[in-house]
């Protein structure tokens, strides 16, 4: 369906590598619009902890699939796939190039590739949920890692709902959760070009630590308190977000504020490693070495030049 349509680009990579800035710069150059592929930026009010760009930082570029769900709603990959593809098709149909940006690798694959989403089994789901409550997130994630290491890389242990969903699919189908990931020839948008941002780990760790410190200074604790009033604890997905989960535990007296901040930084560094591993599996991604936003944009433009 991409024949003779405006181009589709994807900017991906680990957290804190500068994806949003590159996406805005590329969209400005191409007069394109941006579609979000960060699972937590879908939520209204989750701004500071997700590093969501302000209106000013968006540089006049329309951004789609930001702030489309309440924090009490559990978003799913299948729900996102339908929403994102519809928006991309709508934009391209009227002549607008599209830049997809985000670090949620499974969501990007859901846009580009033909994933299958098995039905749920209420009995299996209920049993696994009970087991998770009894055994804890770490034990359930360890079980997933033993059964499907690739899925464990993609799903943080803090997101117990998605860990349970992956274990449910494994039990229902008898296959790894990632058996639903596509072959390279099952791409819905064969003309899409993917660019990944990479950074040496020492530099990235420092950037992550600095980002977490700035989030705290910007009022992340207050943001979480306000979202709790809006139903954050009523859903499972949003409250598992990095930073939000730690502050919730702090509010419950399970850790100090200093421990919450340090654990957020530690968990984010670990998440960045998992993102790097996930994206490294996709041979279609063209990697951009560490550089300024302008230099990365120049590299992209050279690559896509007819």
Secondary structure, 3 states (H helix, E strand, C coil): CCCCCCCEEEEEECCCCCHHHHHHHHHHHHCCEEEECCCCCCECCCCCCCCCCCCCCCCCCCEECCCCECCCCCCCHHHHHHHHHHHHHHHHHCCCCEEEECCCHHHHHHHHECCCCCCCCHHHHHHHHHHHHHHCHHHHHHHHHHHCHHHHHHCCCCCHHHHHHHHHHHHHHCCCHHHHCCCHHHECCCCCEEEEECCCHHHHHHHHHHHHHHHHHHCHHHHHHHHHHCCHHHCCCHHHCCCHHHHHHHHCCCCCHHHHHHHHHHHHHHHHHHHHHHHHCCCCEEEECCCCHHHHHHHHHHHHCC
